[in-house]
């Protein structure tokens, strides 16, 4: 995620789940759109009835799409489908695999919503062996066990939702301790100890904006210590001391022993909010953390490969088989086709069995001309406020995939192209869709 977008993600957290396609701001007229877009009620009625586009409108749409795709070159592909009917409205090399960049996050976040459920919260807990004595002294170490929550951190951190201060307060309320004769041990064992992603051979990746960890505090800071787990433990110890409770031992990484009981905990926001915090600003750290969460809960390990296997298996159940190696799309080894991306969007349509997952995913996507990574794109066009889409950007790779008016599902995957050129083509194509609705 671009640092410039982090404040946007923070500001929009409370609103992310309230957004839906039915309450978005209506279109603003554009001189380039001919004929003018229909009123919202007329568009909704036509979509609900599954009525085909008038022949002149469809012909114009196809002509504009074909012209823009010719400019994109042979390393680009596109597909547009009418969601209610499944009719293919436009296709250009729809079955050729391309690097999707951050459009990959659609796969990760949809699988996370489906497997965890939108209301699931990830917990960070404190455990210990024994109990306080009659003077309130805890004899022994406390174990801070991570649950793969990417929002655990300090109150000052833009992404933080659950904090060490909150956890210390919960600990005091539950146990009444007034002294800890021991240290705080940071347990990140829910994940492997690899801080990066496949794009960097699992070494720290600056494009993540932090180090991956099952116990990440402020996006995996280490603060001069040995690991994110050690730093997180030190921050809980500091929060305990700030409340006037002495902690005599060190803050180091380790593993919670068998038999330790949970004393207190804090929870992440609901999974649906985490998905919004991932997709709206296109946050790579959140996406890779959610992938490891999937592996830890539903796969063989809290690792990137295990999480990718969970996503692939879920998609295969929908008949979709992209090549997935990470959660964010940073790796160029990720490969998918426009047909596969649109296949996911069709599977999540409002009339299908995964409608609830689809509603949460659409509510998390940037809105053209309004929010997230599309806030500055397609303003003052028929697409503004009406098209929801996931962007994707790497050097030489640009992608856009989403839904317009709840009716048209589209995927534009462009490789071997500059961002500026790709954005102009994608925006023109999306605006044409919105005008045709």
N, C-alpha and C positions, 0 to 999 in steps of 0.2 A: 504494500500500500504506500502511495505517496504520502510523505509527512504532511503535505498540505491538506490531505483529505481526512486526517485523523480527527481534527476538531469537528468536521462535518459528521463523522460517524458518531462521535460523542453526543453532539447536539440532537441527532436524529434517533438515538436509541429509544426514547419513550414513544416515538411516533412510528417506529419501523413496522410494528405489527398492526397498527391501526389502519395503515394504508391498504387499500384494495382497489381493484380495477373499477369497481362500481362507484367509487367516491372521488375519483381523480378529477382534477380540474379539466374542463372542457377544452376543445381545440381553439387555437388562435388562428385566424385566417392567414393564408400565405398567398402572395401574388403568383407563386409558381404553381400552385395546385389548381388544376382545371380538370373536371368541374369542381366546384366547392364541395367540401366534405359535408355529408349528411348530418342532420342533428343527431345527438346521442340516442334519442328514443328510436329514431328510424334505423340507426346502425344496429342497435340491440335487437330490434324486431327482426331485421333481415338475418342477423346471425343466428338468432334462436330458431327461426324457421328453416335455416339451412338453405336459404335461397341462393342460387348462383349469382355471381357478379354479372351485370349486363355485359353483353358481348363487346361493346365498344370500350367499356372500362377495363375489362380483362385484357383486351388487345393492347391498350395503351400501357397498362401495367407491365405486360410482358415485354413490350418494345423498350420501355425505359430500363427495366431490369437487365435485358440483354445488352443494351448499350453500355451500361455501367460495368457489367461483368467483363465485357471486352476490354475496357480500360484497365481492369484489375489484372489482366494477364492470365496465362495458362495455369498458374499456381494458386488459383482461387476457385472456390466452389460455393454454390448457393442453393438453397431450397426454400420454397414458400408453400405452405399447406393451409387449406381451410380447415380449422380445427373441428367445427361441428360435423363436417362430412368426410374429412380425410382427403378431399380432392387436392391434387397437386396443381398449384397455380403457376409455378415457375420453377425450373430446375436448370442448373448449369454445373456439370461435373459433380453431382450430389453424392457420388459414392467413392470419390477419391479421398484417401486419408490426408489430413493436414494437421499441423501443430495447432492446437486450439488456444494456446496461451490461457488466460484466466477464464475463458468459457468452460474450461475444465472444472471450475468450481461449481457449475451447475450439477455435475455428476456427484461431487463430494457432498454438497449440501442437501441435495435431494435424497441421497442414500442415508445421510445422517437423520433427516427428518423422518424417513420411513422406518428406519431400524430403531432409533431411540424413542421416537414420538416427539411431537412439538413441545410437550410440557416437561420433559425430563430435565433435571438440573444435575450438574456435576459438582460433587462435594469435595471439599478440602477439610480434613479432620485433624484433631489432636487426640492421641491415644496415650495410654500409660499403663503400667503394671502397679497395682496396689491402690492406695487411697491416701488422702491427707491425714496426718495425725491430729490429735485434739488441739494442737496449736495452729493448724492450717498449713503445716509444712509438708510439701510433697517430696518424698525421698526417692530419688531416682530420676531418670531422664523422661522428658516428654517427647513424643514422636509426632512430628508434623507430616501427615501423609497426603500427598497430592492425589487428586482425582482427575487430572487432565483438564483443569479449568483454565482457559486462556485469559480470564478476566481477574484472576487473583493478583492483588498488588496493593499499592499505597493509594491513599486518597488523592494524591496529586497526579497520578498517572491517568492519561486520557481514557484508557480502555478499562480501568479498574472498576469492578462492580462489587466483588467481595474482598475485604481488606484484612490485613493482619490485626488492625485495631478492633474490628468486629469480632474476629476469632478470639482474641484475648478477652474481650468482654463476655463472650459466650462461655469461655473457660471459667472465668471467675464466677459467673452466675451458676454454673453447673456444679462446681467443686468447692468454692469458697477458699481456695488456696491463698496463702499470704506469703509463701516463700517456696522456691524450687531448689532443693538441694540436688542439683543435676543440671544437665544441659538440654538443649532442644536439638533433636536429631531430624534432619530433613530427609524424608523418604519419597523418592521419585520413581520407585520401582514399577509403577503402573505402566511406564513407558521404558523403552530401551534408553541408552545413554548417548545416542547420536544426536547432536545439536542441529544438524543441517538436513538438507533434502537431496534427492538424486541429482539435481542440477549442479551441486558442488561436491558430489561424491560423499554426501552426508557430513561435510565439514561446515562450520558456521557460514551462513549465507547472508550477506547484507540485505538482500532483497526480502528476507523474512522479517527484518526489523527486530530480531531477537533470537535467542537460542531456544530450540525446542526442548521441552522437559515435561515430565509428568507432574512436576512441582515447580512451575514457572511463576516467578513473582516479578511484576512489571515487565512482562514479555521476556522472561528468562534472563534477567540481569544476573551478573555474577559479582559485581562490586569489588573486584580484587580478590575474591575467594576462589575456591576450587571448582565450584559448580553452581548452577542455578538452585539446586536443592540446599546447598550450604548457605547461599545468600538468603533464600526464603526463610530458613530456620533462624538466621540471624535477625531477620526483620520481625519475626514473631517474638523472639527473645527481647528485642528492643521495645516492642509494644507492651509486653508484660512488665518490663522494667519501668516504662513510662507511666504505668499505673501504680508505681510504688511497690511492686513485688520483686524481690531480689531473685535473680537466677544465677546460681554459682558456677555452673558448668559452661562448656563451650558449645558453639553452634557448628555442627559438622554433618556431612551426609551419612546416611545409614539406612537400615531397613527395620521396619516395625517388627518386634518379636512376636511369635505366636503367643496367644493368650492376652495380649494387650487389649484393653477395652477402650472404646471410643468415649471420650469425655466431652467433646464439643465439636461443632463443625459450622462451616458456612457453605452456602450454595451459590452456584453461578446463576445467572438469569436463565429462564427457560431456553431449551434448545432452539425454539423458533427465533428468539431474540439473538442468540449466538449466530444463527444463520444470517440474520439481517446484518449483524456486525461484521460478518464475513463478506457477503455479496455486495452490499451497498457501497463500501469503499474499496472492494476487492482486496481484502486483507489476507496476505499470504501466510502470515503467522497463524491466524485463526484457522485457515483452511487446512494447513498441515497438522495442526493440533487436533482438529476434528477427525482427520483421517486416522491418526494414531489412536484416538478415542474409539473409533469404530473397530480397529484391530484389537484393542484391549478388551472391549466388551463382547464383540461378536466374532472375533477371529482368533488366531493362534497366539498373538502377542501384541503389545502396544508399540508396534513398529510401523514404519511407512509401508513396507511390502505387505504386511498382514492387513493393514487398513485398505490398501489398494485392492487386495484380493476380495475383501468384503464388498467393496463398491462394485467390482467387476461381477461378482456373483449375483448381487442384487439387480444390476442392469441386465445380466444374461437372462434373468427371470422375466424381463420385459422384452426379450428378443433383441437387445442392444449389446454390441460387442466391441467397444472401443479398446484401444491399447492405453492402459492407465498405469502410470508408475508413481504418481504423486497426487497430492490433493489440491495443489494450487495452480498447476499448469506452468510452473517455472521450467520444467524439463521439456526439452524438445523431443524427447522420446515418447511423450504423450502424443497419441495420434487418434483422430476421430474424423468422421465425415459429417457433412451437413445433414444427411438423412438420419444418422444416429442421434444428433442433437435434437432435431425436430421430432424424432421418435420419442425421446424423453418428454418433450413438451406435450406431445399428443397423449402420452400415457398419463400425464398429470392434469388433463383437461377436466373442467368442472363436472362433466357428466360421467366420468370414469370412476373406477374403484379407488383410485388414488387422489380423489378430488381434494381431500383435506391436506395431503402433502402438497399438492399443487397450489392450493390457496396460500399456504404458509410460504412457499418458495416465491410465488409471484409478489407477495407483500414485501419480500426482502430485496427485490431487484431494484436497481436504479430506474428512475422514470425520466424519459426524454425531456430535456429542458428544465428539469425540476430538482432532481436529487442525485446523490452519489456520483459515480464516475460519468454520468450523463448530464450533470447539472448545467454544463456549458454547451451542450450539443443539441441541435435541432430546436433551439428556442425560436419562437415566432414562426413555427411551421405547424401543419396539421398533426405532426407526431407528438408535439409538446403536450405532456400530461396524459397522453393516450397510449403510448408504447412503453412497455417495460422490457428491459434487456440487460443481459450480462455482457460487459465489454471484455476484451482480451488483448493484451499488448506485450510483445517481446520485440527485440530488435529484428526487423524484417517480418514480423508477424502481427496481424491485426484481425480481430474477430468481433462479431456482434451477433447475439442470438437472443430471441425473446418472443414476445407476443404483443400484437397491436389490437386494441379494442376487444380483447378476449376472443377474437376470431381468427386472426392470422398468426400462425407460428412460423418463424423464420430463423434461418441460420446462414450467416455470411462468414466464411472462413477464408482469409486471404493471407497467403505466404508470399515471400519475395516481393515485398511492397513497403513503401514508407508509411508511417502513421498518418501524416497529413493527407496523402492521396487516398489511403484506405478510408479514413474518416469521412472525407467528402463523398466518396462513392456509397459507403454504407448509409450515411445520413440521407442522401438523395433517394436510395432504395427504400429505406424505412418510411420516409415522408410520403413516397408514392403509395406505399401500402396503406398508410393512414388516410390519405385522400381518397383511396378507392373504397374504403369501408362503408 
